[in-house]
């Protein structure tokens, strides 16, 4: 199983299972460099410094890795 490694708004590593990501949206505020908000299926919202495009690319990369097995 592949995970997505991101950077949270405090600069710490955040690792998520992409199967639990419900949505990725552009952050309304860029507090501490926050660029995107990720909502997971448990209702938690994670603010990250990664851009929406970067998060999407990382999710797609994990899906492609899964098909290579």
Buried (B, 14 or more C-beta within 10 A) or exposed (E): EBEBEBBBBEEEEBEBEBBEBEEBEEBEEEEEBBBBBBBBEEEEEBBBBBBBEBBBEBBEEBEEEEEEE
